[in-house]
């Protein structure tokens, strides 16, 4: 089925999320929609799927104009969506999830679960998915859950499939398997729209690439285009995708985590008896698929988890049991994974955010009063040093782009004497240009002798920054390996398989 979008425009108040976007996807083509977070990709697909109504433009399938009142109309017309966050009911079986919303029935209205099971087996066998119709979804690995989402769409005779950032929660091996599935679907004539911001995946699977920036199509490219060419189209300027990182000059262990466990509010063990250290002048990266205890580990280090067992020490001083204020005052810099919730006060100015955590003493406060000139001079200097794009230091943090917000957080945390830097998902939601800047600053901190703990679900980021890599799986550490460990080995570890020779079980 041929898909065509003509002049699609979608506004939210004064924000133009999609600005007269044209897109053509031929039958049996994998067409990649490439752009940074906030570029308008997902909004465009939500228009296609009937979730949003376009303000201008039209959707055509096989040259016929469509008018979708909702997702039901889009599905009936042959459009399927595989969402980034799975739309599955965990306690239902695969067959029950697949049949939900278009349940087959016997004469008299009773559910025909056998027919649903048969449909799942037929699609699973056709594409080699190896999915058990009677398996309960919550018991399945993430990669298999995604196959269930694909089966759901195909069971409704989808001829156009939209994959919205489908690899965000997958290991590298699961990502490779998804690429093969997409190629299989293409060979059957299915049209595929693949939304992503990951250059390696685009070049591996796409037949054509359309690049979107700030809600507009800025050009098309072939998969033979280099990463640098694609990145410059996404950002609008030349970008260095890799940073030069020399050999680490290691000091003594600074951060030491010993037999650490964290129990969540409902009594579950979310961090399970882990031990590792970070030396002065070293970057240790915590890798793993999101949801394997990384967030709780960081919160424990920062004093944000109340139920902690084991030890966390910095330069020989115990951090467990100390308040967040005491931990920050001990010289810990913290880049949180959600800058809007934990990193900034959006209603405060850039200058006010730059003195958070230090508003109770020198150099910004004296005798209970803010030293406005000192703060102004400091903020103006950091605005230039960290290339924060804003009208001035009085600009509200909430009015900045994601990349500039992250630069404010980094400017604050890196502008004081540090004994440890903890950076959680430091480039989440940033364009490739901002990623380059953030990575450079993290390496500079390492080279200045600061121990750095980076927590990231982006394997490219882990490989680019780490001197050593600790992989977490289901709350434990599968293994700790050198920073130059091959991606396929890291991928297996992210799925729970201990590295060879480690003697460590998952």
Secondary structure, DSSP 8 states (H G I E B T S, - for coil): --EEEEEEEEEETTEEEEEEEEEEE-TT-EEEEE--TTSSHHHHHHHHTTSS--SEEEEEETTEEE--SSHHHHHHTTEEEE-SS----TTSBHHHHHHTTS--B-TTS-B-HHHHHHHHHHHHHHHT----TTSBGGGS-HHHHHHHHHHHHHHTT-SEEEEESTTTT--HHHHHHHHHHHHHHHHTT-EEEEEES-HHHHHHH-SEEEEEETTEEEEEE-TTS-HHHHHHHHHSS----S---------SEEEEEEEEEEE-TTS-EEEEEEEEEEETT-EEEEE-STTSSHHHHHHHHTT--SSEEEEEEETTEE-TT--HHHHHHTTEEEE-S-IIIII--TTSBHHHHHTTT-TTSTTTEETTEE-HHHHHHHHHHHHHHTT--SS-TTSBGGGS-HHHHHHHHHHHHHSS--SEEEEESTTTT--HHHHHHHHHHHHHHHHTT--EEEE-S-HHHHHHH-SEEEEEETTEEEEEEETT--HHHHHHHHTT---TT-----
